[in-house]
Amino acid sequence: MGKTQFLSADDAVALIADESVVGLVGGGGGLVEASLLHEAVERRFLKTGHPRNLTCIHALGIGDRQERGMNRFAHKGMTSRVIGGHWVWSPRMQQMARDNDIEAYVLPGGVIMQLMREVAAGRPGLITHVGLGTFVDPRFEGGRMNEGAKANLTEVITIDGKDYLRYLPIPVSVALLRGSYADEDGNISLEEEPANLDIYAMAAAAHNSGGKVIFQVKGRVPSNSMKAREVRIPAALVDAVVIDERQQQGYELVYDAAVSGEQFRHDLDAQAVQFSPRLVIAKRARQELIDDAVINFGFGIPDQVAKLIARDGMSDRYYQTIEHGTYGGRLMDGDLFGYAMNPSCMIDGPSQFDFYSGGGLDIAFLGFGEIDAAGNVNVSKLAGNTVGPGGFIDIAQSAHTVIFCGTFDTGGTQLEIGQGRLEIVTHGCIAKLVRQVDQITFSGVQAHARGQRVIYVTERAVFELTREGVSLVEIAPGVDLEGDILDRMGFTPHIGRVPRVMDKMLFTNVEGET
């Protein structure tokens, strides 16, 4: 029954025509990445020169920083346009953006997920407050990241006297997706996947755009053998299925039932944390937690906050979430950011961003690349590289409290911590608190208008967004206010009173910190 074909990877990707808009889903580290299909597309292009002039659209980062994921599509002639939420997993595509070999665009990750749902529904794009005042606002850069990018992807509209962004619909020609199992009819389950992300939304967008939906799965099972609630993508949406018996949950993760939420592991080792300046930042950021808060963690130093919560057995005091659609559990870090051990709930990514956009987050812990005097934060374009925010804009713009976590400077910084104090041995050559950020990923003006509480935590000072702009409120014990902080900033922060001294215990090595 049904139209779904079971094909080889090479036969499946032969369905991709030149000039196609290709919808991709993944989350870094191989998370729900259709790696076999990506490899087949690259192999076909290198052999035949087709498909050509593709437009690739993806919400989160896809790749291994070397050859997999979006790196497979980074060939001149193969890809002409990329609309991506996060780019760091593909240095090859970043280079193509720098060289203007492609049109490079960045939109918020949550926006892309929700936009695909709007495309599937045939609605006139996505209308939202997310992105106002940032680089995706057409009054600034409109999400255009290089000279080759000329198209308008957003516009400002006014409803009931308030400004919103309308993200224009992007029909999808073909979706390359991954599931766990397909039955003989083409129904797809995600039971062994570590997250749902926007798999359903992308499949529906491609199908309802008149395009093709191609799935890679681990195995084929008889018809009617899967429970209806296990089927996340019905066969009605699926054109082709490719079996990859070697499919893993991630590049370095073969299969763990506790990661997919199928089983609960009671034998987890205690979380190890390394005593370092990064840990000082995480420990100070953790002081902003309140019981029963719904919280989110970004990539990098913020995920150290999650480690501290797990180490101290405090997970049941908060509702931990990540934008991939996961609640609870022990969040994993590094290349496995986006995975969680023993999650309590998994929902689809667009629905998670609905919750975030509507103000469901109490506290968000996020990283930063640059901060300026107006409280603006840049994480999306650094040193000329297209980085992309992932879900950063969607999260930062909607949380009631935002805690930005990062080192004060970078590029050769040497610090010594211990005995309750911090010593600056060598200052970094790259300032991160600058006169004006290169790109506005988070708008201080918009945050102030929304009444958000915004705190910027570094290892040597803590700042807060006030009416006067960025205000210095705390300094680390052992540092010199003028020489180690003020002289090293591209602007003079507001100092309304003598800054408090940060808690000395933050700089003291305690049990459980190696």
N, C-alpha and C positions, 0 to 999 in steps of 0.2 A: 504493500500500500504506500502511496505517497510518491512525491517527485524527487526525494533526496537521493543523490547518487553517492556511492562509496567509490572514491577514486584514489589514485596514487597522488603524492604531493605534486609531482610534475604536471600531471593531467589537471589537477585542481587549479593550479596557478595559471595554466594556459587560458583560463576563463577571464583573466584580467586583461582588458583592452588598453591600448595606448590612451593617454589623457584621462585615465580613471582617477576618481577620488577614492583613496584607499583608507578605510577606517581601521585603526589598530588599537589594541587594548593591552596594557601591561603596567607593571608597577616597579620596575627595577629588580635586579637579582633573579630575573626569570619568572617573576610572579605572573601567573596566568598568561604567559607569553607563548604565542603560537610559533615557537622557534623553528620547527620543521618547515612550516609554510614560508617563513621569512627566508630561510636558506634556499628554498626552491625558487622563490621569486628572484633572488640574486643570481642563482645558477642559470636560470633562464635568460636573464638580461645579459650576463657575461657571455653566454653562448650565442644568442640570437640578436641582441640589441633591443629586445622587447621584454616587457612593456616599457614605453617611453613617456616622458613628461607627466609623471604621476604627481598628484597632490596627496600628501600624507597628512592625516589628522589624528592626533592622539592626546589624551588628557594628562597622563602622567608619564614619567620617564620610562623608556624601554631600551634595555641593552646592558652591556657588561663593561662599558668604557673601552672596549677593544674592537670586537668584530660582530657581536650578536645584536639582536634587536634592531633599532633604527640604523645602526651602522651598516646593516645589510642593504639599506636603501640609499646609502650615501655614495652614489655614482653619478657623474656628470651625464646628462641625457636621460637617466632613469627617473630621477626625481627633479621636478622643477619648482615645487612649492611645498613648504611644510608649515602646518598650523599646529604647534605643539605646546603643551602646558609646561613641560620640563625637558631639558635638553642635555643635562650633564652626563647622562649615561651613553651619549653618542658623540665623542670628540670628532669623529669624521664629519658628522652633520654640522657640528659647530663650525668646523673649518670651512665647509661649503657656504655657510652663512656669512662668515667673515670675508670670503673671497667673492661674494655675490654670485655664486654658481646656482643658487636657489633664491626664491622669494621666501624670506624668513619672517614668520609671524608667531607671536605668543599671545595666547588667551588664558585666563585662569582655568585651572584644571577642572574645578567644579562646574564652571560655566560650560566648558566643552561637553562634559557628561550630560548636563541638563539640556544643552542645545541639541544633542543627538535625540533626546526624548521628544523635544519640540519638533524636530524634523520628522520623526516617526509619526507624530500626531498631525502633521500637516499644518502646524500653526506658524505664524509669521515670525519665527525666530524666538529668542529668549529675551524677555523684558525683566530687568533686575537692577537693583542698586549696586550690585557687586561690580567693582571696577571704577566707580566714579572717582575722579580726582587722581587716578593712577595713570600709568603709561598706556593702558588699553583704552582710556577715554579718548575719543576722537579729537577733543580739544587739546590733547597733548600729542601722543604718537599713534594712537589707534592700534596699538599692538604690533606696529611695523618695526622690525628689528634691523633692517639693513636697507641700502639704497635700492636694491632690487624689488623690495616690497612696496607696491603702489596701491593695492586694492583697499577699499574701505570695508572693513568687517563689522564695524560698529557705528551707531549713530545715537545722538542724544534725543530723547523724546520727553515731553512734559505731560504728566497726568495729575490732575487735581492740584496743580501748582507746584509739583515736585518733579525734579529731574530724575530720569532713569536712563540706563543704557539699553539699547536694543541691539542684540547680537544677531546679525543677519543669518538666515538659514543656509546651511551648507549641505546639499544633497550628497549622499554617499553612493558610489558606484559599486564598491565591493568591500565587504568586511572580512578580515582575516582574524579568526577568534579561536579560543581554546576552551574546551570543556573536559570533563572527566570520562564520561561514557556516552555512547550513542546507541539507541536501540535500532532494530532493523528498519523502523519507520523514519528514523532521523531525529527523534526526540533526544535532547541533550541534557545531561545532568552535570552539576558542578560539585558533587559530593566530596571529591578529594582535593578541591581547590582551596587555597588559603584565603581567598577573598572572592567576592562577586564582581567588584568594580562596576564598570558600565557595559558589561558583556551584553545583557539583554537590550539595553538602549541602543547600542551600536548595531546589533543584529536587526532590530526593528527599523532603525533609520535606513539601513541599506535596503532591506526588503521593501519598505514603503516608498523608497526613492526609485524603485524599479531596478535595483542592483542585485548583486549576488552575495550570498552569505555562505562562507566557507569555514568549517570548523575542523580543528585538529583535536583528536581525543585519544585517550590511552587505550580504549578497547571498545568492542562491539558486543552488545548483549541482545538476547531475544526480545521480540516485541512483547509488550505487557509485563516485562520482568521488573521494570522500575516503578516505584510508587509515584503516583501523580505529583505529590508534593516534592519529590526529588527532581522532577523535570523542571528546569529553569528556563529552557528555550524550547518551545514546541516545534515539532517537525515542519509546521506550516511556514516557518521562517527560514528553514535550512535548505540550501541548494546542494551542497556537497559536504562530505565528511571524509577526512583523511585519518587513518589509524597510525599512531606512533606508539608502539609497544614500549619504547624506552622513555616515554614522557615522564618527567620528574616534576616535583612541586616547585623546584627552583634550580638554578644552575648548580648550587652546592647542596641541595636538599632533595634526596630521592623521594622519600615519603615518610611522613609522620602524622599519624591520625590525630594527634593532639593539636597540630597546626591547622588542620582542616575542620576541627571541631567535632570530629566523629567520635573521639574518645577523650577522656580526661586523665591527664597524667598526674599522679600524686608524688612522683619521685624526682621532681625538679630540684636541681642543685641551687644552693643559695647564690644570689646575684653577686658577682665580684665587681667592685668598683676601684678604679685606680686614683690614688690621691694625686691631684694635679690641679693646675689653675682652672681647667675645664670643670673639674668637680666642684671647685669653690663656687663657680658661677651657678652650677646646677643646685648646689646646696642653698645658696642665697635665693634662687628663684623658687625653690620649694617652700620657702617661708611664706610665700603668698598664697599657699593653698588653704582652702576652707573645707570643712567636712561637707559631704554630699554634693560637692561641685561636679558638674559635667565638664571634663577637661579634654584637651587635645594636645598632642605632642608633635612638633615638627622634627625634621631630620637634623642630626648633628648633636650639638650640646643639649638641646631640649630633651632628646631621648635619654640623657643621663638622669634627668629628673624621674623618668619612669623607672630606671634601674634602682634609684634610691628608694622609691616607693615599694618596689618588689623586695628589695633587700631587707627593709625594715618591717615587712609584713603589714603594710598599710593599704593594700590594694582595695580592701573592702570599705574604705572610708570615702572613696571617690568613684565616679563613673568615668572610666577611661575610654577614650575613643580615638580612632584614627580615620582619616578621610576615606580610606578604602572601603569603609562600611562595617568595620569591626568594632565591637564593644568588649571591654573586659580583657581578662587574661594577662599574660606577661608579654609585653611588647618586646620585639626583637630589634636589633640595631644594625648599623653598618650596612652591608649589602642586602641584609634581610629586613631592612626597614619596610614596614607595610605588612609584615607577618606578625602573628601573635600566637603564643602558646596558650592553650586552654581558653580560647575566646568564649564569651558567654552568649554572643549574638553576632550574626552576620546579615547585613542587609545590603541592598544594591547601592552603589556609589551615588547615583543621582538623588536617591532618597536621603542618604546621609547629608548631602549638601543642602537639601531642602531644610533639614533640621538645623544645620549650621546657619544658613542664610536668614532664617527666621528668628535668630537670636537664641537658639537652644544651648549654645556653649557659654558656660560661666567664665572659664579661664582657658586661654590658649598660650602655650609655651612655644615660641618660634625663634629661629635664628635671625641673624642680620649680617649683611655685607657692609653697608654704609648707613650712617645716621647723620642727619643734618640739623641745623638750628631750629627748623620748623617742626622737627619731630618726624620728618619723612624717613622712610627706610627703603633701601634698595637691596634686593636679593636677586633681581631678574637679569641684570646686565652688568657684568663685572669685568674690568680690564678689557673691554671691547668684545667679550664673549657673550653669546646668547645663552643664558642660563635657564630662564623661565621660572615661574613661581610655584609650579604644581598647584596644590590647593591653598597656597599661602594667602592669596588675596581674598578668596572666599572665606577663609577662616579668620584672618586678622581683621577684616572689615566688619565682622558680625559678632565676635565674642565680646562679652561685657568687659572683661579684663584681658589685656594682652601683655605678656611678659616676653620681651625680646632678650635673647641670651646670646652673648658672643664675647670674644676677646676684645680688649680695648684697641689693640693694634695687631699687626701681623708682619711677617717678613723678617725673620731673624730675632724675634722677641725671645729673651731669656729671663726667666723668673725663678725665684726661690721662695718657697712657702714652707711654713712650719713654725711651731712654737707660737702660734697665734698671730703671725704677721706675714706681710708680703714684702719682698725686696725686688726691685727692678734692677737686674744685672745689665741687660742690654735692651734698649728700646727697639721696637720693630720699625722697619723703614717704610711701611705702608700704613698710613692713618686710616682709621675706619669711622672716626667722628669728623666729618668733613664740612666745609662751608656749604656745599650744595651737592646732593647725591646725583650720580650720573643718570639715574632713572628712578621714578617714584613708583615703588611697588606697594607702599603703604603711605597714605596721606595723613600727615599730622593735622592738617586743617579739617579734613573730613572727620577724623577721629574726635577732635574737640567738639565739632558740631553735633556728633552723635552722642556725646557724653560718655565716651569710653574711658576707662582707666588704663593708662599706658605706662609701663615701666621698662627701662632699659638697664639690664644687668650685665656688668663686666666684672673682671676679676679685681679691678682696682677702684671702681666707682660705680655707683648706682644713680641713675637719672630718672626723672619722671616728667611726663608731658603735662604742662600747666598752661594757664592763659598766656603766660609770658614766653612760652615755647619750652625748650628742653631745660629743665632745672636740675642742678646737681644736689642730691639729697644725702648721699652717703659716700665715704671714702674708706679705703682699706687701711687697717693699722699698719704702719711702717712706710707708707708712701708719702711723698711730698706733694701737697696740693698744687703748687705752682709748677715745679719741675717735672713731675710725673704725670700730671693730668692736664692742667690748663694750657701749659706751653705745648702740649702734644695734640691739641685739638684744633680743628679748622675754624672753630667759632667759640665765642665765650658764652658758656651756659649761664642761665639765671641762677643766682645764689641768694635766696631770700633770707637765709639764716646760716649759722655755722653748720656745715654738713655733719651728720651723725657719723660715728665710727662704726663700720661694719662689725658684726659679731665676731670676736676673736676665735670662736670655736669653728668657724668656717675655714680657718687657716691652720687648724690643728688636726693632725692625723689621729683618727680614732679607730677603734676596733671595726673590722670589716672593710677597711680601706688599705689597699696594698701599695 
